[in-house]
Amino acid sequence: MVDPAVAHGAFAVGAIDEAQWNVLPTPPIEALSSWGPTTDGRPKPDLVASDRIDSLTRPDVPGTSFAAPVVAGAAALMLSQNSTLSNLQL
């Protein structure tokens, strides 16, 4: 993995094919996602989210370009319910 995903305090989001999300006990991370570990041994990605979900603007979007906004949207929903969450709690 390369910067900025390896920066301390940053987290990387991996993608899992939505069709496999509930099929396997541990769905595989998409081959197009970056994999760790970092050069100092930290495992990456830190979070995963599904991709290939149809949206109103683009159908069947693969990869982290869709998975990362899914995570950001979930974080926004969490903050809307509890605006006192710190960065680490979120």
N, CA, C and O atoms as a MOPAC input file, in Angstrom:
PM7 MOZYME 1SCF
protein

 N      0.83700 1    -1.17300 1     0.00000 1
 C      0.00000 1     0.00000 1     0.00000 1
 C      0.88300 1     1.23800 1     0.00000 1
 O      2.03800 1     1.20300 1     0.42400 1
 N      0.31700 1     2.31400 1    -0.47900 1
 C      1.06300 1     3.57300 1    -0.57700 1
 C      0.28900 1     4.68300 1     0.11400 1
 O     -0.86800 1     4.50100 1     0.49400 1
 N      0.93600 1     5.84000 1     0.27500 1
 C      0.27600 1     7.01100 1     0.85300 1
 C     -0.92600 1     7.38200 1     0.00300 1
 O     -0.89000 1     7.16500 1    -1.20900 1
 N     -1.96500 1     7.91800 1     0.56500 1
 C     -2.15800 1     8.32700 1     1.94700 1
 C     -2.71600 1     7.23100 1     2.85400 1
 O     -2.84900 1     7.45200 1     4.05700 1
 N     -3.04500 1     6.05700 1     2.31200 1
 C     -3.68700 1     5.01400 1     3.11200 1
 C     -2.79500 1     4.48400 1     4.23300 1
 O     -3.30500 1     3.94800 1     5.21700 1
 N     -1.48100 1     4.62200 1     4.10500 1
 C     -0.57800 1     4.09900 1     5.13200 1
 C     -0.24400 1     5.12900 1     6.21100 1
 O      0.44500 1     4.80500 1     7.17800 1
 N     -0.71700 1     6.35000 1     6.06000 1
 C     -0.41900 1     7.39700 1     7.04500 1
 C     -1.02900 1     7.02000 1     8.39400 1
 O     -2.13900 1     6.49100 1     8.45600 1
 N     -0.29400 1     7.29600 1     9.47300 1
 C     -0.81500 1     7.03100 1    10.81600 1
 C     -2.02700 1     7.92500 1    11.04800 1
 O     -1.98700 1     9.12600 1    10.77700 1
 N     -3.09800 1     7.33300 1    11.54700 1
 C     -4.33700 1     8.07100 1    11.78800 1
 C     -5.30900 1     7.98600 1    10.62700 1
 O     -6.48300 1     8.32100 1    10.78500 1
 N     -4.85200 1     7.54700 1     9.47000 1
 C     -5.73900 1     7.38700 1     8.31700 1
 C     -6.20300 1     5.94000 1     8.26700 1
 O     -5.53300 1     5.04400 1     8.78100 1
 N     -7.34100 1     5.72200 1     7.65200 1
 C     -7.76200 1     4.34000 1     7.46000 1
 C     -8.08500 1     4.10300 1     5.99600 1
 O     -8.51700 1     5.00000 1     5.27300 1
 N     -7.86200 1     2.87200 1     5.59000 1
 C     -8.11400 1     2.48000 1     4.20800 1
 C     -9.40300 1     1.67700 1     4.14900 1
 O     -9.69900 1     0.88500 1     5.04500 1
 N    -10.16700 1     1.89100 1     3.08000 1
 C    -11.41900 1     1.17400 1     2.87100 1
 C    -11.23200 1     0.20400 1     1.71700 1
 O    -10.83900 1     0.60200 1     0.62000 1
 N    -11.51100 1    -1.05800 1     1.96400 1
 C    -11.48000 1    -2.07000 1     0.92700 1
 C    -12.88000 1    -2.32100 1     0.40400 1
 O    -13.86500 1    -1.89800 1     1.01000 1
 N    -12.96400 1    -3.01000 1    -0.72000 1
 C    -14.26500 1    -3.29700 1    -1.33900 1
 C    -14.51700 1    -4.79600 1    -1.34900 1
 O    -13.61000 1    -5.59700 1    -1.57700 1
 N    -15.77800 1    -5.16000 1    -1.09600 1
 C    -16.22900 1    -6.53900 1    -1.20700 1
 C    -17.41000 1    -6.55000 1    -2.16700 1
 O    -18.31500 1    -5.72200 1    -2.06400 1
 N    -17.39300 1    -7.50000 1    -3.10500 1
 C    -18.48300 1    -7.62300 1    -4.06800 1
 C    -19.79100 1    -7.82300 1    -3.32400 1
 O    -19.91500 1    -8.74200 1    -2.51500 1
 N    -20.76100 1    -6.97200 1    -3.59300 1
 C    -22.05300 1    -7.01200 1    -2.90200 1
 C    -22.71600 1    -8.37700 1    -3.02800 1
 O    -23.40300 1    -8.81400 1    -2.10500 1
 N    -22.52400 1    -9.05600 1    -4.15300 1
 C    -23.13400 1   -10.36500 1    -4.36500 1
 C    -22.56800 1   -11.41500 1    -3.41600 1
 O    -23.22700 1   -12.42000 1    -3.15100 1
 N    -21.35400 1   -11.20000 1    -2.89800 1
 C    -20.71700 1   -12.15600 1    -1.99300 1
 C    -20.78300 1   -11.72200 1    -0.53100 1
 O    -20.29700 1   -12.43300 1     0.34900 1
 N    -21.37800 1   -10.56600 1    -0.26800 1
 C    -21.39700 1    -9.99000 1     1.07300 1
 C    -21.95500 1   -10.95900 1     2.10900 1
 O    -21.37900 1   -11.10300 1     3.18700 1
 N    -23.05700 1   -11.62000 1     1.80400 1
 C    -23.69300 1   -12.52700 1     2.75600 1
 C    -23.52800 1   -13.99900 1     2.40200 1
 O    -24.06800 1   -14.85600 1     3.10000 1
 N    -22.80700 1   -14.31100 1     1.35100 1
 C    -22.67900 1   -15.69000 1     0.89800 1
 C    -21.65000 1   -16.46400 1     1.70700 1
 O    -21.87700 1   -17.61900 1     2.06800 1
 N    -20.55600 1   -15.85000 1     1.98200 1
 C    -19.45400 1   -16.53800 1     2.64800 1
 C    -19.27300 1   -16.02200 1     4.07200 1
 O    -19.63800 1   -14.88300 1     4.36300 1
 N    -18.71200 1   -16.84800 1     4.97100 1
 C    -18.45100 1   -16.35000 1     6.32800 1
 C    -17.49000 1   -15.16200 1     6.32200 1
 O    -17.66300 1   -14.21900 1     7.09300 1
 N    -16.49400 1   -15.20700 1     5.46400 1
 C    -15.53600 1   -14.10700 1     5.32400 1
 C    -15.41600 1   -13.79100 1     3.84000 1
 O    -14.58300 1   -14.38000 1     3.15100 1
 N    -16.23500 1   -12.87200 1     3.33700 1
 C    -16.18000 1   -12.56800 1     1.90200 1
 C    -14.81000 1   -12.04700 1     1.49800 1
 O    -14.18000 1   -11.31200 1     2.25900 1
 N    -14.34100 1   -12.41500 1     0.31500 1
 C    -13.01600 1   -11.95900 1    -0.12900 1
 C    -13.02400 1   -10.48300 1    -0.50400 1
 O    -13.99100 1    -9.96700 1    -1.06300 1
 N    -11.92900 1    -9.82900 1    -0.18200 1
 C    -11.75300 1    -8.43700 1    -0.61200 1
 C    -11.47500 1    -8.44600 1    -2.11100 1
 O    -10.71900 1    -9.28400 1    -2.60500 1
 N    -12.08600 1    -7.51900 1    -2.82600 1
 C    -11.90300 1    -7.43300 1    -4.27400 1
 C    -10.41700 1    -7.33000 1    -4.62200 1
 O     -9.64200 1    -6.68300 1    -3.91900 1
 N    -10.04500 1    -7.97700 1    -5.71400 1
 C     -8.65300 1    -7.95600 1    -6.16100 1
 C     -8.17800 1    -6.54300 1    -6.47400 1
 O     -6.98700 1    -6.25400 1    -6.36600 1
 N     -9.10000 1    -5.65600 1    -6.86300 1
 C     -8.70600 1    -4.29100 1    -7.21300 1
 C     -8.51600 1    -3.39700 1    -5.99400 1
 O     -8.08100 1    -2.25400 1    -6.13600 1
 N     -8.83200 1    -3.89100 1    -4.80000 1
 C     -8.59300 1    -3.13200 1    -3.56600 1
 C     -7.13000 1    -3.27400 1    -3.16000 1
 O     -6.49300 1    -4.29200 1    -3.43300 1
 N     -6.61600 1    -2.25800 1    -2.51800 1
 C     -5.25000 1    -2.34300 1    -2.00000 1
 C     -5.22800 1    -3.26200 1    -0.78500 1
 O     -6.18900 1    -3.32800 1    -0.01900 1
 N     -4.13600 1    -3.95300 1    -0.62700 1
 C     -3.95400 1    -4.88400 1     0.47800 1
 C     -2.72800 1    -4.48200 1     1.27200 1
 O     -1.75200 1    -3.98500 1     0.71100 1
 N     -2.77900 1    -4.69500 1     2.56800 1
 C     -1.61700 1    -4.46800 1     3.41100 1
 C     -0.79300 1    -5.71800 1     3.48200 1
 O     -1.01300 1    -6.64900 1     2.70600 1
 N      0.13700 1    -5.76500 1     4.37700 1
 C      0.33600 1    -4.78500 1     5.42800 1
 C      1.16700 1    -3.59800 1     4.95200 1
 O      1.71600 1    -3.59300 1     3.85000 1
 N      1.23700 1    -2.59700 1     5.82000 1
 C      2.09500 1    -1.44800 1     5.53900 1
 C      3.54100 1    -1.86200 1     5.77300 1
 O      3.80000 1    -2.95200 1     6.28400 1
 N      4.46700 1    -1.01500 1     5.40900 1
 C      5.88600 1    -1.35500 1     5.59600 1
 C      6.24800 1    -1.52400 1     7.06400 1
 O      7.22200 1    -2.20500 1     7.38700 1
 N      5.46200 1    -0.90100 1     7.97200 1
 C      5.74600 1    -1.09800 1     9.40100 1
 C      4.84700 1    -2.17000 1    10.02000 1
 O      4.77900 1    -2.28800 1    11.24400 1
 N      4.15400 1    -2.95600 1     9.18000 1
 C      3.44300 1    -4.12600 1     9.64900 1
 C      1.97300 1    -3.97900 1    10.01200 1
 O      1.34500 1    -4.95500 1    10.42400 1
 N      1.40300 1    -2.77300 1     9.86700 1
 C     -0.01800 1    -2.61300 1    10.19700 1
 C     -0.88200 1    -3.26100 1     9.12700 1
 O     -0.60300 1    -3.12000 1     7.93700 1
 N     -1.94600 1    -3.98100 1     9.54500 1
 C     -2.83000 1    -4.59900 1     8.54900 1
 C     -3.68800 1    -3.54400 1     7.85200 1
 O     -4.09600 1    -2.56000 1     8.46800 1
 N     -3.94900 1    -3.75100 1     6.60500 1
 C     -4.81200 1    -2.88200 1     5.81000 1
 C     -5.61900 1    -3.74200 1     4.87100 1
 O     -5.11100 1    -4.80400 1     4.51300 1
 N     -6.79300 1    -3.41600 1     4.43800 1
 C     -7.54600 1    -2.22900 1     4.78200 1
 C     -8.12000 1    -2.31200 1     6.19300 1
 O     -8.21800 1    -3.38900 1     6.78100 1
 N     -8.49500 1    -1.15300 1     6.71800 1
 C     -9.03700 1    -1.07900 1     8.07000 1
 C    -10.51800 1    -1.40400 1     8.10500 1
 O    -11.01000 1    -1.98000 1     9.07600 1
 N    -11.22600 1    -1.03900 1     7.05500 1
 C    -12.66300 1    -1.26800 1     6.92900 1
 C    -12.94500 1    -1.79600 1     5.53700 1
 O    -12.16900 1    -1.58000 1     4.60700 1
 N    -14.06100 1    -2.48900 1     5.40300 1
 C    -14.52600 1    -2.88500 1     4.07100 1
 C    -15.99500 1    -2.51500 1     3.94200 1
 O    -16.72100 1    -2.42600 1     4.93300 1
 N    -16.41000 1    -2.30600 1     2.72300 1
 C    -17.81600 1    -2.03400 1     2.42600 1
 C    -18.13000 1    -2.67700 1     1.08500 1
 O    -17.23300 1    -2.99600 1     0.30400 1
 N    -19.40200 1    -2.85900 1     0.83800 1
 C    -19.78500 1    -3.49200 1    -0.42400 1
 C    -19.66900 1    -2.51000 1    -1.58000 1
 O    -19.79700 1    -1.29700 1    -1.41300 1
 N    -19.42400 1    -3.06700 1    -2.74000 1
 C    -19.43100 1    -2.28700 1    -3.97700 1
 C    -20.44000 1    -2.95000 1    -4.91600 1
 O    -21.18700 1    -3.83400 1    -4.49700 1
 N    -20.46500 1    -2.54300 1    -6.14400 1
 C    -21.34300 1    -3.10400 1    -7.17300 1
 C    -22.82300 1    -2.99400 1    -6.82500 1
 O    -23.62000 1    -3.84100 1    -7.22800 1
 N    -23.19300 1    -1.96200 1    -6.08400 1
 C    -24.59300 1    -1.72800 1    -5.76100 1
 C    -25.13100 1    -0.71000 1    -6.75600 1
 O    -24.49700 1     0.31600 1    -7.00200 1
 N    -26.28000 1    -0.98700 1    -7.32100 1
 C    -26.88000 1    -0.03400 1    -8.25800 1
 C    -27.22800 1     1.25800 1    -7.52600 1
 O    -27.79200 1     1.23700 1    -6.43200 1
 N    -26.88700 1     2.36500 1    -8.14300 1
 C    -27.26100 1     3.66700 1    -7.60100 1
 C    -28.07600 1     4.39200 1    -8.66400 1
 O    -28.20000 1     3.91500 1    -9.79200 1
 N    -28.62400 1     5.53300 1    -8.30600 1
 C    -29.41800 1     6.28800 1    -9.26900 1
 C    -28.55900 1     6.85000 1   -10.39600 1
 O    -29.03700 1     7.02900 1   -11.51600 1
 N    -27.29200 1     7.12700 1   -10.09900 1
 C    -26.44900 1     7.75500 1   -11.10300 1
 C    -25.60200 1     6.77300 1   -11.89300 1
 O    -25.30100 1     7.01000 1   -13.06300 1
 N    -25.21300 1     5.66600 1   -11.25700 1
 C    -24.37400 1     4.68100 1   -11.95000 1
 C    -24.74500 1     3.28100 1   -11.48100 1
 O    -24.72900 1     3.01200 1   -10.28000 1
 N    -25.07500 1     2.39800 1   -12.39400 1
 C    -25.36700 1     1.02500 1   -11.98400 1
 C    -24.09200 1     0.21300 1   -11.79100 1
 O    -23.10600 1     0.41700 1   -12.49900 1
 N    -24.11400 1    -0.70000 1   -10.83900 1
 C    -23.07000 1    -1.70700 1   -10.66800 1
 C    -21.65800 1    -1.13100 1   -10.63600 1
 O    -20.82500 1    -1.48100 1   -11.47300 1
 N    -21.38800 1    -0.25500 1    -9.67800 1
 C    -20.09000 1     0.40300 1    -9.56900 1
 C    -19.13300 1    -0.48700 1    -8.77400 1
 O    -19.39500 1    -0.76100 1    -7.60300 1
 N    -18.02500 1    -0.94700 1    -9.37800 1
 C    -17.09600 1    -1.80400 1    -8.64900 1
 C    -16.01500 1    -1.00800 1    -7.92300 1
 O    -15.68100 1     0.11100 1    -8.31200 1
 N    -15.48200 1    -1.59900 1    -6.87000 1
 C    -14.27500 1    -1.09600 1    -6.24900 1
 C    -14.45400 1    -0.08700 1    -5.14200 1
 O    -15.56400 1     0.21600 1    -4.70700 1
 N    -13.31500 1     0.42400 1    -4.70200 1
 C    -13.29000 1     1.34500 1    -3.57600 1
 C    -13.88200 1     2.69900 1    -3.91700 1
 O    -14.20000 1     3.47500 1    -3.01600 1
 N    -14.03700 1     2.99800 1    -5.19300 1
 C    -14.67400 1     4.25900 1    -5.57100 1
 C    -16.13000 1     4.29300 1    -5.13000 1
 O    -16.71200 1     5.37000 1    -5.00000 1
 N    -16.71800 1     3.13500 1    -4.90100 1
 C    -18.06300 1     3.08500 1    -4.34900 1
 C    -18.04200 1     2.71100 1    -2.87400 1
 O    -18.85400 1     3.21900 1    -2.10100 1
 N    -17.13200 1     1.83700 1    -2.47000 1
 C    -17.08000 1     1.37700 1    -1.07800 1
 C    -16.74200 1     2.52100 1    -0.11700 1
 O    -17.34000 1     2.61300 1     0.95500 1
 N    -15.80900 1     3.38300 1    -0.47400 1
 C    -15.42300 1     4.49000 1     0.41700 1
 C    -16.57700 1     5.45900 1     0.67300 1
 O    -16.76900 1     5.85800 1     1.82200 1
 N    -17.36100 1     5.86200 1    -0.34200 1
 C    -18.51500 1     6.71100 1    -0.05100 1
 C    -19.58500 1     6.01600 1     0.79500 1
 O    -20.30000 1     6.68200 1     1.54400 1
 N    -19.70500 1     4.69300 1     0.68800 1
 C    -20.63500 1     3.95900 1     1.54700 1
 C    -20.22200 1     4.12600 1     3.00800 1
 O    -21.06100 1     4.37500 1     3.87300 1
 N    -18.91900 1     3.98700 1     3.27600 1
 C    -18.40300 1     4.16100 1     4.63900 1
 C    -18.60200 1     5.60400 1     5.09600 1
 O    -18.99600 1     5.83500 1     6.23900 1
 N    -18.33800 1     6.56800 1     4.23300 1
 C    -18.52400 1     7.97700 1     4.59300 1
 C    -19.99300 1     8.27500 1     4.89700 1
 O    -20.29800 1     9.02200 1     5.82700 1
 N    -20.88700 1     7.69800 1     4.12400 1
 C    -22.31100 1     7.88500 1     4.37900 1
 C    -22.73300 1     7.29000 1     5.70900 1
 O    -23.52400 1     7.88700 1     6.43800 1
 N    -22.20600 1     6.11000 1     6.02800 1
 C    -22.50700 1     5.48600 1     7.32000 1
 C    -21.99500 1     6.36000 1     8.46300 1
 O    -22.67400 1     6.51900 1     9.47700 1
 N    -20.80300 1     6.92300 1     8.30100 1
 C    -20.24400 1     7.81200 1     9.33400 1
 C    -21.11500 1     9.04900 1     9.50600 1
 O    -21.34600 1     9.49400 1    10.63100 1
 N    -21.59600 1     9.60300 1     8.40800 1
 C    -22.46500 1    10.78200 1     8.49400 1
 C    -23.76900 1    10.45400 1     9.21900 1
 O    -24.25900 1    11.25800 1    10.01200 1
 N    -24.33300 1     9.27300 1     8.94800 1
 C    -25.55000 1     8.86800 1     9.64400 1
 C    -25.29200 1     8.68200 1    11.14300 1
 O    -26.12100 1     9.06100 1    11.97100 1
 N    -24.14800 1     8.10200 1    11.48400 1
 C    -23.81300 1     7.92800 1    12.89500 1
 C    -23.67000 1     9.27800 1    13.59200 1
 O    -24.14900 1     9.45900 1    14.71100 1
 N    -23.00800 1    10.22200 1    12.92700 1
 C    -22.84400 1    11.55400 1    13.51100 1
 C    -24.16900 1    12.30100 1    13.62400 1
 O    -24.35700 1    13.10300 1    14.53900 1
 N    -25.08600 1    12.03800 1    12.69800 1
 C    -26.37900 1    12.70400 1    12.79100 1
 C    -27.17700 1    12.20500 1    13.99500 1
 O    -28.03400 1    12.92100 1    14.51200 1
 N    -26.90100 1    10.99200 1    14.43700 1
 C    -27.56700 1    10.44500 1    15.60800 1
 C    -26.86400 1    10.81100 1    16.91000 1
 O    -27.49300 1    10.89300 1    17.96600 1
 N    -25.54900 1    11.03100 1    16.82300 1
 C    -24.77000 1    11.37100 1    18.02600 1
 C    -23.62800 1    12.28700 1    17.61500 1
 O    -22.54200 1    11.82000 1    17.27300 1
 N    -23.87200 1    13.57900 1    17.64900 1
 C    -22.87900 1    14.54800 1    17.17900 1
 C    -21.71700 1    14.72900 1    18.14800 1
 O    -20.77900 1    15.47000 1    17.85000 1
 N    -21.76200 1    14.07300 1    19.28900 1
 C    -20.66200 1    14.19100 1    20.25100 1
 C    -19.58200 1    13.13500 1    20.05000 1
 O    -18.59800 1    13.12400 1    20.78900 1
 N    -19.73800 1    12.24700 1    19.06800 1
 C    -18.72200 1    11.23200 1    18.82300 1
 C    -17.41000 1    11.89300 1    18.42100 1
 O    -17.38800 1    12.81100 1    17.60200 1
 N    -16.32800 1    11.41900 1    19.00200 1
 C    -15.00500 1    11.91200 1    18.59800 1
 C    -14.57800 1    11.17600 1    17.33200 1
 O    -15.23000 1    10.21800 1    16.91500 1
 N    -13.49400 1    11.62100 1    16.72700 1
 C    -12.96000 1    10.95200 1    15.53400 1
 C    -12.64800 1     9.48300 1    15.82400 1
 O    -12.95700 1     8.60500 1    15.01900 1
 N    -12.03600 1     9.22600 1    16.97500 1
 C    -11.68900 1     7.85200 1    17.32200 1
 C    -12.92000 1     7.00600 1    17.58800 1
 O    -12.95300 1     5.83300 1    17.21900 1
 N    -13.92700 1     7.57800 1    18.21900 1
 C    -15.15900 1     6.82600 1    18.47100 1
 C    -15.87200 1     6.50300 1    17.16500 1
 O    -16.41900 1     5.41400 1    16.99700 1
 N    -15.86100 1     7.44400 1    16.25900 1
 C    -16.51500 1     7.23300 1    14.97300 1
 C    -15.80700 1     6.14800 1    14.21000 1
 O    -16.20700 1     5.81700 1    13.09400 1

